[in-house]
Amino acid sequence: MKGLFTVITANNSIQTSSIEAIIQQGLSHLVHRGRHKQYSFFTPVSTDTTLAIAICSSEEQANIHNDERNYIAFDGKLHNTDAIKEKLQIHTILSDAELIFQVYNQLGEKGFSLLEGYFSFIFYDSHQQTLYALRDPFGNRPLFYCQTDHYIAIASEARALYQSIAGVQGFDKSAIVDYLLWGNIAQHPQHFFSNIQTLQPAHQLAYSLQNKTLNIQPYYTLAYRSCLGRFDSYKANEVAVTVKQLLVRGIENHISGRKNIAIGLSGGLDSSSLACCMANMDKDINITAFTVVNEFNEAESIFAEKIVTKTKAKWIKVLCTSQQLLKELETINYYQNIPIFNTSSFAQYKLMESASQQGFTSIIDGQGSDELFAGYIMYFYRFIHELSSEFMCKEWLQECKHLSNAHLTYKQVLFESLKYNLKQQIGQTKAYTCISRKPLLLALNEEAKQSYFHQKKPGKAYKETLNDYLYESYTQDLPHILRWGEHSAARFGMDCLMPFADNKALTEFVFSVPSIYKIHKGYAKFLLRSAMNDIVPDEIRLRTQKLGFYTPEDQWLLQISNGMKQGIEGLPDPEDIIKKSFIIEHWDTLFSSTNQHLKGFLFRCFSYLVWRNTWT
């Protein structure tokens, strides 16, 4: 685990000592990623331009590499080093950073498209006087950047930029209201910050120190097949075999050379698949499984226990309580850099903490499978709609007949499909928001509501097929989901390894498969279920009712309702967004309402205020 921080200034009135102070300030907010610090300074163009690259690492020997021409601060791991060496005819042993030098020296920036794995890095070419910053293809590792009149800065976390670069302070009211009303952060590239941007996955930032120009563009684009196809049993078996082979190969990239491995095990298909594959691949590997449990319901842990028994793993149950949530919310929100919007993120954080306490520096996580293999209920609605729009009556009838396998009825599917089509037509417009979030709007101040309604929202393209929908989920929504796990692990200096989200070959193959194979006879994730035949026990492989980091949110919020109320009433709201008087006056009515949105809204108000007061 590493933290990256880079600053460029073209202002000759700024002294090197000032740059040093900025670097030290930025690294102080990344120190949880690694206590070993290094930085280098360059003045490559003239005395009025200074470039500083810094890194903090959990590994003492990690440093900023150079080959006399190029410099790199690298965080992560490449998965395809052998393939790159073969392609470029390289026959020496190289680290990942050194291999990137070879790729760049032979192919230039076009060579970045060859890189596979999970990574972020800062790369400087002293001959071309160009600085590059890159994120991996699917967003496993974060990078943020900002630009002011005096500085361009890049960092692994937004807080490092906010607290060290003058002129970037400020929050986006419309984004905050979006979060409070909908729990939505993913569609805002700045998250809550007015002047700090997220570098998107599969993108490179290039800054020319000579021309003073900044350019951001994709270095890789995931291709996909937007077609339905017709189901063929023989073809389905072939596809499942390939999925299994590619998944196993991807897992091997993570466990090769390890004898002890930690995994977050929920007892669902995704984490169970990873655990069972690891146990099958290496009989000598020591697996330690971490499972979140609570005082209300241990039903999920029953399934995790079955996998623990099968894989002979050591099992650690991580007890999470509402009082822990109340006590630790400030710390969690501080390290997340954005406020958590539900209690599942808290459970994931506690799991990472437990793994760190057991001495692990990395943990395997099953995030990404739902977006890759169509694991969410909402995908059924799009699939049924796609079948009907293609007039595939036989297949449509078959899927409707088996909806009970997904615990759905046709009435539900029809209603949700109509609702989806309506939202596609009008989006989250003022009218739609006023209808669906009316009670919530009463608890927000007028100026904040107006900033929300007056924002320009980019329209989303209508998605005709299930694969269209999956593509958007995987490329746009998943990076935000991965961020929670990455930041939680980074808080404890750990790597969060996600084989479903960093396996380029598997991802490209699955997105080349027609959507008819993604859901079959009421089973979501049909390809993964088929691939795991004889590997994962059927009672888990064919299980359909599964919750991720399950938490008894309703019970917990009821237990901490007084603490939430006191926090909302007492914590400052510098942007004056929340109408506190209304919430406090109507607290009992709001909290006891049958409206499912209200308790979540009140928690988000509380979480936001706790988070907002971690910023100075």
Secondary structure in CASP SS format (residue, H / E / C, confidence):
PFRMAT SS
TARGET T0000
AUTHOR 0000-0000-0000
METHOD secondary structure of the structure
MODEL  1
M C 1.00
K E 1.00
G E 1.00
L E 1.00
F E 1.00
T E 1.00
V E 1.00
I E 1.00
T E 1.00
A C 1.00
N C 1.00
N C 1.00
S C 1.00
I C 1.00
Q C 1.00
T H 1.00
S H 1.00
S H 1.00
I H 1.00
E H 1.00
A H 1.00
I H 1.00
I H 1.00
Q H 1.00
Q H 1.00
G H 1.00
L H 1.00
S H 1.00
H C 1.00
L C 1.00
V H 1.00
H H 1.00
R H 1.00
G C 1.00
R C 1.00
H E 1.00
K E 1.00
Q E 1.00
Y E 1.00
S E 1.00
F E 1.00
F E 1.00
T C 1.00
P C 1.00
V C 1.00
S C 1.00
T C 1.00
D C 1.00
T C 1.00
T E 1.00
L E 1.00
A E 1.00
I E 1.00
A E 1.00
I E 1.00
C E 1.00
S E 1.00
S C 1.00
E C 1.00
E C 1.00
Q C 1.00
A C 1.00
N C 1.00
I C 1.00
H E 1.00
N E 1.00
D C 1.00
E C 1.00
R C 1.00
N E 1.00
Y E 1.00
I E 1.00
A E 1.00
F E 1.00
D E 1.00
G E 1.00
K E 1.00
L E 1.00
H C 1.00
N C 1.00
T H 1.00
D H 1.00
A H 1.00
I H 1.00
K H 1.00
E H 1.00
K H 1.00
L H 1.00
Q C 1.00
I C 1.00
H C 1.00
T C 1.00
I C 1.00
L C 1.00
S C 1.00
D H 1.00
A H 1.00
E H 1.00
L H 1.00
I H 1.00
F H 1.00
Q H 1.00
V H 1.00
Y H 1.00
N H 1.00
Q H 1.00
L H 1.00
G H 1.00
E H 1.00
K H 1.00
G H 1.00
F H 1.00
S H 1.00
L H 1.00
L C 1.00
E C 1.00
G E 1.00
Y E 1.00
F E 1.00
S E 1.00
F E 1.00
I E 1.00
F E 1.00
Y E 1.00
D E 1.00
S C 1.00
H C 1.00
Q C 1.00
Q C 1.00
T E 1.00
L E 1.00
Y E 1.00
A E 1.00
L E 1.00
R E 1.00
D C 1.00
P C 1.00
F C 1.00
G C 1.00
N C 1.00
R C 1.00
P C 1.00
L C 1.00
F E 1.00
Y E 1.00
C E 1.00
Q E 1.00
T C 1.00
D C 1.00
H C 1.00
Y E 1.00
I E 1.00
A E 1.00
I E 1.00
A E 1.00
S C 1.00
E C 1.00
A H 1.00
R H 1.00
A H 1.00
L H 1.00
Y H 1.00
Q C 1.00
S C 1.00
I C 1.00
A C 1.00
G C 1.00
V C 1.00
Q C 1.00
G C 1.00
F E 1.00
D C 1.00
K H 1.00
S H 1.00
A H 1.00
I H 1.00
V H 1.00
D H 1.00
Y H 1.00
L H 1.00
L H 1.00
W H 1.00
G C 1.00
N C 1.00
I C 1.00
A C 1.00
Q C 1.00
H C 1.00
P C 1.00
Q C 1.00
H C 1.00
F C 1.00
F E 1.00
S C 1.00
N C 1.00
I C 1.00
Q E 1.00
T E 1.00
L C 1.00
Q C 1.00
P C 1.00
A C 1.00
H E 1.00
Q E 1.00
L E 1.00
A E 1.00
Y E 1.00
S E 1.00
L C 1.00
Q C 1.00
N C 1.00
K C 1.00
T E 1.00
L E 1.00
N E 1.00
I E 1.00
Q E 1.00
P E 1.00
Y C 1.00
Y C 1.00
T C 1.00
L C 1.00
A C 1.00
Y C 1.00
R C 1.00
S C 1.00
C C 1.00
L C 1.00
G C 1.00
R C 1.00
F C 1.00
D C 1.00
S H 1.00
Y H 1.00
K H 1.00
A H 1.00
N H 1.00
E H 1.00
V H 1.00
A H 1.00
V H 1.00
T H 1.00
V H 1.00
K H 1.00
Q H 1.00
L H 1.00
L H 1.00
V H 1.00
R H 1.00
G H 1.00
I H 1.00
E H 1.00
N H 1.00
H H 1.00
I H 1.00
S C 1.00
G C 1.00
R C 1.00
K C 1.00
N E 1.00
I E 1.00
A E 1.00
I E 1.00
G E 1.00
L C 1.00
S C 1.00
G C 1.00
G C 1.00
L H 1.00
D H 1.00
S H 1.00
S H 1.00
S H 1.00
L H 1.00
A H 1.00
C H 1.00
C H 1.00
M H 1.00
A H 1.00
N H 1.00
M H 1.00
D C 1.00
K C 1.00
D C 1.00
I C 1.00
N E 1.00
I E 1.00
T E 1.00
A E 1.00
F E 1.00
T E 1.00
V E 1.00
V E 1.00
N C 1.00
E C 1.00
F C 1.00
N C 1.00
E C 1.00
A H 1.00
E H 1.00
S H 1.00
I H 1.00
F H 1.00
A H 1.00
E H 1.00
K H 1.00
I H 1.00
V H 1.00
T H 1.00
K H 1.00
T H 1.00
K C 1.00
A C 1.00
K E 1.00
W E 1.00
I E 1.00
K E 1.00
V E 1.00
L E 1.00
C C 1.00
T C 1.00
S H 1.00
Q H 1.00
Q H 1.00
L H 1.00
L H 1.00
K H 1.00
E H 1.00
L H 1.00
E H 1.00
T H 1.00
I H 1.00
N H 1.00
Y H 1.00
Y H 1.00
Q H 1.00
N C 1.00
I C 1.00
P C 1.00
I C 1.00
F C 1.00
N C 1.00
T H 1.00
S H 1.00
S H 1.00
F H 1.00
A H 1.00
Q H 1.00
Y H 1.00
K H 1.00
L H 1.00
M H 1.00
E H 1.00
S H 1.00
A H 1.00
S H 1.00
Q H 1.00
Q C 1.00
G C 1.00
F C 1.00
T C 1.00
S E 1.00
I E 1.00
I E 1.00
D C 1.00
G C 1.00
Q C 1.00
G C 1.00
S H 1.00
D H 1.00
E H 1.00
L H 1.00
F H 1.00
A C 1.00
G C 1.00
Y C 1.00
I C 1.00
M H 1.00
Y H 1.00
F H 1.00
Y H 1.00
R H 1.00
F H 1.00
I H 1.00
H H 1.00
E H 1.00
L H 1.00
S H 1.00
S H 1.00
E C 1.00
F C 1.00
M C 1.00
C H 1.00
K H 1.00
E H 1.00
W H 1.00
L H 1.00
Q H 1.00
E H 1.00
C H 1.00
K H 1.00
H C 1.00
L H 1.00
S H 1.00
N H 1.00
A H 1.00
H C 1.00
L C 1.00
T C 1.00
Y H 1.00
K H 1.00
Q H 1.00
V H 1.00
L H 1.00
F H 1.00
E H 1.00
S H 1.00
L H 1.00
K H 1.00
Y H 1.00
N H 1.00
L H 1.00
K H 1.00
Q H 1.00
Q H 1.00
I H 1.00
G C 1.00
Q C 1.00
T C 1.00
K H 1.00
A H 1.00
Y H 1.00
T H 1.00
C H 1.00
I H 1.00
S H 1.00
R C 1.00
K H 1.00
P H 1.00
L H 1.00
L H 1.00
L C 1.00
A C 1.00
L E 1.00
N C 1.00
E H 1.00
E H 1.00
A H 1.00
K H 1.00
Q H 1.00
S H 1.00
Y H 1.00
F H 1.00
H C 1.00
Q C 1.00
K C 1.00
K C 1.00
P C 1.00
G C 1.00
K C 1.00
A C 1.00
Y C 1.00
K C 1.00
E C 1.00
T C 1.00
L H 1.00
N H 1.00
D H 1.00
Y H 1.00
L H 1.00
Y H 1.00
E H 1.00
S H 1.00
Y H 1.00
T H 1.00
Q H 1.00
D H 1.00
L H 1.00
P H 1.00
H H 1.00
I H 1.00
L H 1.00
R H 1.00
W H 1.00
G H 1.00
E H 1.00
H H 1.00
S H 1.00
A H 1.00
A H 1.00
R H 1.00
F C 1.00
G C 1.00
M C 1.00
D E 1.00
C E 1.00
L E 1.00
M C 1.00
P C 1.00
F C 1.00
A C 1.00
D C 1.00
N C 1.00
K H 1.00
A H 1.00
L H 1.00
T H 1.00
E H 1.00
F H 1.00
V H 1.00
F C 1.00
S C 1.00
V C 1.00
P C 1.00
S H 1.00
I H 1.00
Y H 1.00
K C 1.00
I C 1.00
H E 1.00
K C 1.00
G C 1.00
Y E 1.00
A C 1.00
K C 1.00
F H 1.00
L H 1.00
L H 1.00
R H 1.00
S H 1.00
A H 1.00
M C 1.00
N C 1.00
D C 1.00
I C 1.00
V C 1.00
P C 1.00
D H 1.00
E H 1.00
I H 1.00
R H 1.00
L C 1.00
R C 1.00
T C 1.00
Q C 1.00
K C 1.00
L C 1.00
G C 1.00
F C 1.00
Y C 1.00
T C 1.00
P C 1.00
E H 1.00
D H 1.00
Q H 1.00
W H 1.00
L H 1.00
L H 1.00
Q H 1.00
I C 1.00
S H 1.00
N H 1.00
G H 1.00
M H 1.00
K H 1.00
Q H 1.00
G H 1.00
I H 1.00
E H 1.00
G H 1.00
L C 1.00
P C 1.00
D C 1.00
P C 1.00
E C 1.00
D C 1.00
I C 1.00
I E 1.00
K C 1.00
K H 1.00
S H 1.00
F H 1.00
I H 1.00
I H 1.00
E H 1.00
H C 1.00
W H 1.00
D H 1.00
T H 1.00
L H 1.00
F H 1.00
S H 1.00
S C 1.00
T C 1.00
N C 1.00
Q H 1.00
H H 1.00
L H 1.00
K H 1.00
G H 1.00
F H 1.00
L H 1.00
F H 1.00
R H 1.00
C H 1.00
F H 1.00
S H 1.00
Y H 1.00
L H 1.00
V H 1.00
W H 1.00
R H 1.00
N C 1.00
T C 1.00
W C 1.00
T C 1.00
END
